[in-house]
Amino acid sequence: MPRSEPTSRTHEQGHFAKARVAARDHDDVMRSRAAIRVTKNARDNGDRVRLLAMLGLEA
């Protein structure tokens, strides 16, 4: 009879997966906020594109 994983390990893996999703969501929010901030403060379109590129964001 195959042995199943202990509950604690399964729980730990689920917790880790949820943490990864939360971190990815947080990164998305922070990138969006940075893009908005740059757009509001850029002098012109060229400035905006350069600043977004410096941050690793797409124009």
TORLUMMI-274232 format. One record per atom (N, C-alpha, C, O, CB): x, y, z; chain; residue number from 1; residue in one letter; atom name. Coordinates in Angstrom, 1 decimal. Glycine has a CB too. Layout:
% residues N
+--------+--------+--------+--------+------+------+-------+
|      u |      v |      w | drenba | fiza | keke | zator |
+--------+--------+--------+--------+------+------+-------+
|      X |      Y |      Z |      A |  NUM |    A |    CA |
...
+--------+--------+--------+--------+------+------+-------+
END
This chain:
% residues 59
+--------+--------+--------+--------+------+------+-------+
|      u |      v |      w | drenba | fiza | keke | zator |
+--------+--------+--------+--------+------+------+-------+
|    0.8 |   -1.2 |    0.0 |      A |    1 |    M |     N |
|    0.0 |    0.0 |    0.0 |      A |    1 |    M |    CA |
|    0.9 |    1.2 |    0.0 |      A |    1 |    M |     C |
|    1.8 |    1.4 |    0.8 |      A |    1 |    M |     O |
|   -1.0 |    0.0 |    1.2 |      A |    1 |    M |    CB |
|    0.7 |    2.2 |   -0.9 |      A |    2 |    P |     N |
|    1.5 |    3.4 |   -1.0 |      A |    2 |    P |    CA |
|    1.3 |    4.3 |    0.2 |      A |    2 |    P |     C |
|    0.2 |    4.4 |    0.8 |      A |    2 |    P |     O |
|    1.2 |    4.2 |   -2.3 |      A |    2 |    P |    CB |
|    2.3 |    4.9 |    0.6 |      A |    3 |    R |     N |
|    2.3 |    5.8 |    1.8 |      A |    3 |    R |    CA |
|    2.0 |    7.2 |    1.4 |      A |    3 |    R |     C |
|    2.6 |    7.7 |    0.4 |      A |    3 |    R |     O |
|    3.6 |    5.7 |    2.6 |      A |    3 |    R |    CB |
|    1.1 |    7.8 |    2.0 |      A |    4 |    S |     N |
|    0.8 |    9.2 |    1.7 |      A |    4 |    S |    CA |
|    1.7 |   10.2 |    2.5 |      A |    4 |    S |     C |
|    2.3 |    9.8 |    3.5 |      A |    4 |    S |     O |
|   -0.7 |    9.6 |    2.0 |      A |    4 |    S |    CB |
|    1.8 |   11.4 |    2.0 |      A |    5 |    E |     N |
|    2.6 |   12.4 |    2.7 |      A |    5 |    E |    CA |
|    2.0 |   12.7 |    4.1 |      A |    5 |    E |     C |
|    0.8 |   12.7 |    4.2 |      A |    5 |    E |     O |
|    2.9 |   13.6 |    1.9 |      A |    5 |    E |    CB |
|    2.8 |   13.1 |    5.0 |      A |    6 |    P |     N |
|    2.2 |   13.5 |    6.3 |      A |    6 |    P |    CA |
|    1.4 |   14.8 |    6.1 |      A |    6 |    P |     C |
|    1.8 |   15.6 |    5.3 |      A |    6 |    P |     O |
|    3.3 |   13.7 |    7.4 |      A |    6 |    P |    CB |
|    0.4 |   15.0 |    6.9 |      A |    7 |    T |     N |
|   -0.4 |   16.2 |    6.8 |      A |    7 |    T |    CA |
|    0.4 |   17.5 |    7.0 |      A |    7 |    T |     C |
|    0.2 |   18.4 |    6.3 |      A |    7 |    T |     O |
|   -1.5 |   16.1 |    7.8 |      A |    7 |    T |    CB |
|    1.4 |   17.5 |    7.9 |      A |    8 |    S |     N |
|    2.1 |   18.7 |    8.1 |      A |    8 |    S |    CA |
|    2.9 |   19.1 |    6.9 |      A |    8 |    S |     C |
|    3.0 |   20.3 |    6.6 |      A |    8 |    S |     O |
|    3.1 |   18.5 |    9.3 |      A |    8 |    S |    CB |
|    3.5 |   18.1 |    6.1 |      A |    9 |    R |     N |
|    4.2 |   18.5 |    4.9 |      A |    9 |    R |    CA |
|    3.3 |   19.0 |    3.9 |      A |    9 |    R |     C |
|    3.6 |   20.0 |    3.2 |      A |    9 |    R |     O |
|    5.0 |   17.3 |    4.4 |      A |    9 |    R |    CB |
|    2.1 |   18.4 |    3.7 |      A |   10 |    T |     N |
|    1.1 |   18.9 |    2.7 |      A |   10 |    T |    CA |
|    0.7 |   20.3 |    3.1 |      A |   10 |    T |     C |
|    0.5 |   21.2 |    2.3 |      A |   10 |    T |     O |
|   -0.1 |   18.0 |    2.7 |      A |   10 |    T |    CB |
|    0.4 |   20.5 |    4.4 |      A |   11 |    H |     N |
|    0.0 |   21.9 |    4.9 |      A |   11 |    H |    CA |
|    1.1 |   22.9 |    4.6 |      A |   11 |    H |     C |
|    0.9 |   24.0 |    4.2 |      A |   11 |    H |     O |
|   -0.3 |   21.8 |    6.4 |      A |   11 |    H |    CB |
|    2.4 |   22.5 |    4.8 |      A |   12 |    E |     N |
|    3.5 |   23.4 |    4.6 |      A |   12 |    E |    CA |
|    3.6 |   23.8 |    3.2 |      A |   12 |    E |     C |
|    3.9 |   24.9 |    2.8 |      A |   12 |    E |     O |
|    4.8 |   22.7 |    5.1 |      A |   12 |    E |    CB |
|    3.4 |   22.8 |    2.3 |      A |   13 |    Q |     N |
|    3.5 |   23.1 |    0.8 |      A |   13 |    Q |    CA |
|    2.4 |   24.0 |    0.4 |      A |   13 |    Q |     C |
|    2.6 |   24.9 |   -0.4 |      A |   13 |    Q |     O |
|    3.5 |   21.8 |    0.0 |      A |   13 |    Q |    CB |
|    1.2 |   23.8 |    1.0 |      A |   14 |    G |     N |
|    0.1 |   24.7 |    0.6 |      A |   14 |    G |    CA |
|    0.3 |   26.1 |    1.1 |      A |   14 |    G |     C |
|    0.0 |   27.1 |    0.5 |      A |   14 |    G |     O |
|   -1.2 |   24.2 |    1.2 |      A |   14 |    G |    CB |
|    0.9 |   26.2 |    2.3 |      A |   15 |    H |     N |
|    1.2 |   27.5 |    2.9 |      A |   15 |    H |    CA |
|    2.3 |   28.3 |    2.0 |      A |   15 |    H |     C |
|    2.2 |   29.5 |    1.7 |      A |   15 |    H |     O |
|    1.8 |   27.4 |    4.3 |      A |   15 |    H |    CB |
|    3.3 |   27.5 |    1.5 |      A |   16 |    F |     N |
|    4.3 |   28.1 |    0.7 |      A |   16 |    F |    CA |
|    3.7 |   28.5 |   -0.6 |      A |   16 |    F |     C |
|    4.1 |   29.6 |   -1.1 |      A |   16 |    F |     O |
|    5.4 |   27.0 |    0.4 |      A |   16 |    F |    CB |
|    2.9 |   27.8 |   -1.2 |      A |   17 |    A |     N |
|    2.2 |   28.1 |   -2.5 |      A |   17 |    A |    CA |
|    1.4 |   29.4 |   -2.3 |      A |   17 |    A |     C |
|    1.5 |   30.3 |   -3.2 |      A |   17 |    A |     O |
|    1.3 |   27.0 |   -3.0 |      A |   17 |    A |    CB |
|    0.7 |   29.5 |   -1.2 |      A |   18 |    K |     N |
|   -0.1 |   30.7 |   -1.0 |      A |   18 |    K |    CA |
|    0.8 |   31.9 |   -0.8 |      A |   18 |    K |     C |
|    0.5 |   33.0 |   -1.2 |      A |   18 |    K |     O |
|   -1.0 |   30.6 |    0.3 |      A |   18 |    K |    CB |
|    1.9 |   31.8 |   -0.1 |      A |   19 |    A |     N |
|    2.9 |   32.8 |    0.1 |      A |   19 |    A |    CA |
|    3.5 |   33.3 |   -1.2 |      A |   19 |    A |     C |
|    3.7 |   34.5 |   -1.4 |      A |   19 |    A |     O |
|    4.0 |   32.4 |    1.1 |      A |   19 |    A |    CB |
|    3.8 |   32.4 |   -2.1 |      A |   20 |    R |     N |
|    4.3 |   32.8 |   -3.4 |      A |   20 |    R |    CA |
|    3.3 |   33.6 |   -4.2 |      A |   20 |    R |     C |
|    3.7 |   34.6 |   -4.8 |      A |   20 |    R |     O |
|    4.7 |   31.5 |   -4.2 |      A |   20 |    R |    CB |
|    2.1 |   33.2 |   -4.2 |      A |   21 |    V |     N |
|    1.0 |   33.9 |   -4.9 |      A |   21 |    V |    CA |
|    0.9 |   35.3 |   -4.3 |      A |   21 |    V |     C |
|    0.7 |   36.3 |   -5.0 |      A |   21 |    V |     O |
|   -0.3 |   33.2 |   -4.8 |      A |   21 |    V |    CB |
|    0.9 |   35.4 |   -3.0 |      A |   22 |    A |     N |
|    0.8 |   36.7 |   -2.3 |      A |   22 |    A |    CA |
|    1.9 |   37.6 |   -2.6 |      A |   22 |    A |     C |
|    1.8 |   38.8 |   -2.9 |      A |   22 |    A |     O |
|    0.7 |   36.5 |   -0.8 |      A |   22 |    A |    CB |
|    3.1 |   37.1 |   -2.7 |      A |   23 |    A |     N |
|    4.3 |   37.8 |   -3.0 |      A |   23 |    A |    CA |
|    4.2 |   38.3 |   -4.5 |      A |   23 |    A |     C |
|    4.6 |   39.5 |   -4.8 |      A |   23 |    A |     O |
|    5.6 |   37.0 |   -2.8 |      A |   23 |    A |    CB |
|    3.8 |   37.5 |   -5.4 |      A |   24 |    R |     N |
|    3.6 |   37.9 |   -6.8 |      A |   24 |    R |    CA |
|    2.6 |   39.0 |   -6.9 |      A |   24 |    R |     C |
|    2.8 |   39.9 |   -7.7 |      A |   24 |    R |     O |
|    3.2 |   36.6 |   -7.6 |      A |   24 |    R |    CB |
|    1.5 |   38.8 |   -6.2 |      A |   25 |    D |     N |
|    0.4 |   39.9 |   -6.2 |      A |   25 |    D |    CA |
|    1.0 |   41.2 |   -5.7 |      A |   25 |    D |     C |
|    0.7 |   42.3 |   -6.3 |      A |   25 |    D |     O |
|   -0.8 |   39.4 |   -5.4 |      A |   25 |    D |    CB |
|    1.8 |   41.1 |   -4.6 |      A |   26 |    H |     N |
|    2.3 |   42.3 |   -4.0 |      A |   26 |    H |    CA |
|    3.3 |   43.0 |   -5.0 |      A |   26 |    H |     C |
|    3.3 |   44.2 |   -5.2 |      A |   26 |    H |     O |
|    3.1 |   42.0 |   -2.7 |      A |   26 |    H |    CB |
|    4.1 |   42.2 |   -5.7 |      A |   27 |    D |     N |
|    5.0 |   42.7 |   -6.7 |      A |   27 |    D |    CA |
|    4.3 |   43.4 |   -7.8 |      A |   27 |    D |     C |
|    4.7 |   44.5 |   -8.3 |      A |   27 |    D |     O |
|    5.9 |   41.6 |   -7.3 |      A |   27 |    D |    CB |
|    3.2 |   42.8 |   -8.3 |      A |   28 |    D |     N |
|    2.3 |   43.4 |   -9.3 |      A |   28 |    D |    CA |
|    1.8 |   44.8 |   -8.9 |      A |   28 |    D |     C |
|    1.8 |   45.8 |   -9.7 |      A |   28 |    D |     O |
|    1.2 |   42.5 |   -9.7 |      A |   28 |    D |    CB |
|    1.3 |   44.9 |   -7.7 |      A |   29 |    V |     N |
|    0.8 |   46.1 |   -7.1 |      A |   29 |    V |    CA |
|    1.9 |   47.2 |   -7.1 |      A |   29 |    V |     C |
|    1.7 |   48.3 |   -7.5 |      A |   29 |    V |     O |
|    0.2 |   45.9 |   -5.7 |      A |   29 |    V |    CB |
|    3.1 |   46.8 |   -6.6 |      A |   30 |    M |     N |
|    4.2 |   47.8 |   -6.5 |      A |   30 |    M |    CA |
|    4.6 |   48.2 |   -7.8 |      A |   30 |    M |     C |
|    5.0 |   49.4 |   -8.0 |      A |   30 |    M |     O |
|    5.3 |   47.1 |   -5.7 |      A |   30 |    M |    CB |
|    4.7 |   47.4 |   -8.8 |      A |   31 |    R |     N |
|    5.1 |   47.8 |  -10.2 |      A |   31 |    R |    CA |
|    4.0 |   48.7 |  -10.8 |      A |   31 |    R |     C |
|    4.4 |   49.7 |  -11.4 |      A |   31 |    R |     O |
|    5.2 |   46.6 |  -11.1 |      A |   31 |    R |    CB |
|    2.8 |   48.5 |  -10.5 |      A |   32 |    S |     N |
|    1.7 |   49.4 |  -11.0 |      A |   32 |    S |    CA |
|    1.8 |   50.7 |  -10.3 |      A |   32 |    S |     C |
|    1.7 |   51.8 |  -11.0 |      A |   32 |    S |     O |
|    0.3 |   48.8 |  -10.7 |      A |   32 |    S |    CB |
|    2.1 |   50.8 |   -9.0 |      A |   33 |    R |     N |
|    2.2 |   52.0 |   -8.3 |      A |   33 |    R |    CA |
|    3.4 |   52.8 |   -8.9 |      A |   33 |    R |     C |
|    3.4 |   54.0 |   -9.0 |      A |   33 |    R |     O |
|    2.4 |   51.8 |   -6.8 |      A |   33 |    R |    CB |
|    4.5 |   52.1 |   -9.1 |      A |   34 |    A |     N |
|    5.7 |   52.8 |   -9.6 |      A |   34 |    A |    CA |
|    5.4 |   53.4 |  -11.0 |      A |   34 |    A |     C |
|    5.8 |   54.5 |  -11.3 |      A |   34 |    A |     O |
|    6.9 |   51.8 |   -9.7 |      A |   34 |    A |    CB |
|    4.8 |   52.6 |  -11.9 |      A |   35 |    A |     N |
|    4.4 |   53.1 |  -13.2 |      A |   35 |    A |    CA |
|    3.5 |   54.3 |  -13.1 |      A |   35 |    A |     C |
|    3.7 |   55.3 |  -13.9 |      A |   35 |    A |     O |
|    3.8 |   52.0 |  -14.0 |      A |   35 |    A |    CB |
|    2.6 |   54.3 |  -12.2 |      A |   36 |    I |     N |
|    1.7 |   55.5 |  -12.1 |      A |   36 |    I |    CA |
|    2.5 |   56.7 |  -11.6 |      A |   36 |    I |     C |
|    2.3 |   57.8 |  -12.1 |      A |   36 |    I |     O |
|    0.5 |   55.2 |  -11.1 |      A |   36 |    I |    CB |
|    3.3 |   56.5 |  -10.6 |      A |   37 |    R |     N |
|    4.1 |   57.6 |  -10.1 |      A |   37 |    R |    CA |
|    5.0 |   58.2 |  -11.1 |      A |   37 |    R |     C |
|    5.1 |   59.4 |  -11.3 |      A |   37 |    R |     O |
|    5.0 |   57.1 |   -8.9 |      A |   37 |    R |    CB |
|    5.7 |   57.3 |  -11.9 |      A |   38 |    V |     N |
|    6.6 |   57.8 |  -13.0 |      A |   38 |    V |    CA |
|    5.8 |   58.6 |  -14.0 |      A |   38 |    V |     C |
|    6.2 |   59.7 |  -14.4 |      A |   38 |    V |     O |
|    7.3 |   56.6 |  -13.7 |      A |   38 |    V |    CB |
|    4.6 |   58.1 |  -14.4 |      A |   39 |    T |     N |
|    3.8 |   58.7 |  -15.4 |      A |   39 |    T |    CA |
|    3.3 |   60.1 |  -14.9 |      A |   39 |    T |     C |
|    3.3 |   61.1 |  -15.7 |      A |   39 |    T |     O |
|    2.5 |   57.9 |  -15.7 |      A |   39 |    T |    CB |
|    3.0 |   60.2 |  -13.6 |      A |   40 |    K |     N |
|    2.6 |   61.5 |  -13.1 |      A |   40 |    K |    CA |
|    3.7 |   62.5 |  -13.0 |      A |   40 |    K |     C |
|    3.5 |   63.7 |  -13.1 |      A |   40 |    K |     O |
|    2.0 |   61.3 |  -11.7 |      A |   40 |    K |    CB |
|    4.9 |   62.0 |  -12.8 |      A |   41 |    N |     N |
|    6.1 |   62.9 |  -12.6 |      A |   41 |    N |    CA |
|    7.0 |   63.1 |  -13.7 |      A |   41 |    N |     C |
|    7.9 |   63.9 |  -13.7 |      A |   41 |    N |     O |
|    6.8 |   62.4 |  -11.4 |      A |   41 |    N |    CB |
|    6.8 |   62.4 |  -14.8 |      A |   42 |    A |     N |
|    7.7 |   62.5 |  -16.0 |      A |   42 |    A |    CA |
|    7.5 |   63.9 |  -16.6 |      A |   42 |    A |     C |
|    6.4 |   64.4 |  -16.7 |      A |   42 |    A |     O |
|    7.5 |   61.4 |  -17.0 |      A |   42 |    A |    CB |
|    8.6 |   64.4 |  -17.2 |      A |   43 |    R |     N |
|    8.5 |   65.7 |  -17.8 |      A |   43 |    R |    CA |
|    7.8 |   65.6 |  -19.2 |      A |   43 |    R |     C |
|    7.0 |   66.5 |  -19.6 |      A |   43 |    R |     O |
|    9.9 |   66.3 |  -18.0 |      A |   43 |    R |    CB |
|    8.1 |   64.5 |  -19.9 |      A |   44 |    D |     N |
|    7.5 |   64.3 |  -21.2 |      A |   44 |    D |    CA |
|    7.5 |   62.8 |  -21.5 |      A |   44 |    D |     C |
|    7.9 |   62.0 |  -20.6 |      A |   44 |    D |     O |
|    8.3 |   65.0 |  -22.3 |      A |   44 |    D |    CB |
|    7.0 |   62.4 |  -22.7 |      A |   45 |    N |     N |
|    6.9 |   61.0 |  -23.0 |      A |   45 |    N |    CA |
|    8.3 |   60.3 |  -23.0 |      A |   45 |    N |     C |
|    8.4 |   59.1 |  -22.5 |      A |   45 |    N |     O |
|    6.2 |   60.8 |  -24.3 |      A |   45 |    N |    CB |
|    9.3 |   61.0 |  -23.5 |      A |   46 |    G |     N |
|   10.6 |   60.4 |  -23.6 |      A |   46 |    G |    CA |
|   11.2 |   60.1 |  -22.1 |      A |   46 |    G |     C |
|   11.8 |   59.1 |  -21.9 |      A |   46 |    G |     O |
|   11.6 |   61.3 |  -24.3 |      A |   46 |    G |    CB |
|   11.0 |   61.1 |  -21.3 |      A |   47 |    D |     N |
|   11.4 |   61.0 |  -19.9 |      A |   47 |    D |    CA |
|   10.7 |   59.8 |  -19.2 |      A |   47 |    D |     C |
|   11.3 |   59.0 |  -18.5 |      A |   47 |    D |     O |
|   11.1 |   62.3 |  -19.1 |      A |   47 |    D |    CB |
|    9.4 |   59.7 |  -19.5 |      A |   48 |    R |     N |
|    8.6 |   58.6 |  -18.9 |      A |   48 |    R |    CA |
|    9.1 |   57.2 |  -19.4 |      A |   48 |    R |     C |
|    9.3 |   56.3 |  -18.6 |      A |   48 |    R |     O |
|    7.1 |   58.7 |  -19.3 |      A |   48 |    R |    CB |
|    9.4 |   57.1 |  -20.7 |      A |   49 |    V |     N |
|    9.9 |   55.8 |  -21.2 |      A |   49 |    V |    CA |
|   11.2 |   55.5 |  -20.6 |      A |   49 |    V |     C |
|   11.5 |   54.3 |  -20.2 |      A |   49 |    V |     O |
|   10.0 |   55.9 |  -22.8 |      A |   49 |    V |    CB |
|   12.2 |   56.5 |  -20.5 |      A |   50 |    R |     N |
|   13.5 |   56.2 |  -19.9 |      A |   50 |    R |    CA |
|   13.3 |   55.8 |  -18.4 |      A |   50 |    R |     C |
|   14.0 |   54.9 |  -18.0 |      A |   50 |    R |     O |
|   14.4 |   57.5 |  -20.0 |      A |   50 |    R |    CB |
|   12.5 |   56.5 |  -17.7 |      A |   51 |    L |     N |
|   12.3 |   56.2 |  -16.3 |      A |   51 |    L |    CA |
|   11.7 |   54.8 |  -16.1 |      A |   51 |    L |     C |
|   12.2 |   54.0 |  -15.2 |      A |   51 |    L |     O |
|   11.5 |   57.2 |  -15.6 |      A |   51 |    L |    CB |
|   10.8 |   54.5 |  -16.9 |      A |   52 |    L |     N |
|   10.2 |   53.1 |  -16.8 |      A |   52 |    L |    CA |
|   11.2 |   52.0 |  -17.1 |      A |   52 |    L |     C |
|   11.2 |   51.0 |  -16.5 |      A |   52 |    L |     O |
|    8.9 |   53.0 |  -17.7 |      A |   52 |    L |    CB |
|   12.0 |   52.3 |  -18.1 |      A |   53 |    A |     N |
|   13.1 |   51.4 |  -18.5 |      A |   53 |    A |    CA |
|   14.1 |   51.2 |  -17.4 |      A |   53 |    A |     C |
|   14.5 |   50.1 |  -17.1 |      A |   53 |    A |     O |
|   13.8 |   51.8 |  -19.8 |      A |   53 |    A |    CB |
|   14.4 |   52.3 |  -16.7 |      A |   54 |    M |     N |
|   15.3 |   52.2 |  -15.6 |      A |   54 |    M |    CA |
|   14.8 |   51.3 |  -14.5 |      A |   54 |    M |     C |
|   15.5 |   50.6 |  -13.8 |      A |   54 |    M |     O |
|   15.7 |   53.6 |  -15.0 |      A |   54 |    M |    CB |
|   13.5 |   51.3 |  -14.3 |      A |   55 |    L |     N |
|   12.8 |   50.5 |  -13.3 |      A |   55 |    L |    CA |
|   12.5 |   49.0 |  -13.8 |      A |   55 |    L |     C |
|   12.0 |   48.2 |  -13.0 |      A |   55 |    L |     O |
|   11.6 |   51.1 |  -12.8 |      A |   55 |    L |    CB |
|   12.8 |   48.8 |  -15.0 |      A |   56 |    G |     N |
|   12.5 |   47.5 |  -15.6 |      A |   56 |    G |    CA |
|   11.1 |   47.3 |  -15.9 |      A |   56 |    G |     C |
|   10.6 |   46.1 |  -16.0 |      A |   56 |    G |     O |
|   13.0 |   46.4 |  -14.6 |      A |   56 |    G |    CB |
|   10.4 |   48.4 |  -16.2 |      A |   57 |    L |     N |
|    9.0 |   48.3 |  -16.5 |      A |   57 |    L |    CA |
|    8.8 |   48.7 |  -18.0 |      A |   57 |    L |     C |
|    9.6 |   49.4 |  -18.5 |      A |   57 |    L |     O |
|    8.2 |   49.3 |  -15.6 |      A |   57 |    L |    CB |
|    7.7 |   48.2 |  -18.6 |      A |   58 |    E |     N |
|    7.5 |   48.5 |  -20.0 |      A |   58 |    E |    CA |
|    6.7 |   49.8 |  -20.1 |      A |   58 |    E |     C |
|    5.9 |   50.1 |  -19.2 |      A |   58 |    E |     O |
|    6.7 |   47.4 |  -20.7 |      A |   58 |    E |    CB |
|    6.9 |   50.5 |  -21.2 |      A |   59 |    A |     N |
|    6.2 |   51.7 |  -21.4 |      A |   59 |    A |    CA |
|    4.9 |   51.5 |  -22.0 |      A |   59 |    A |     C |
|    4.1 |   52.4 |  -22.3 |      A |   59 |    A |     O |
|    7.0 |   52.6 |  -22.4 |      A |   59 |    A |    CB |
+--------+--------+--------+--------+------+------+-------+
END
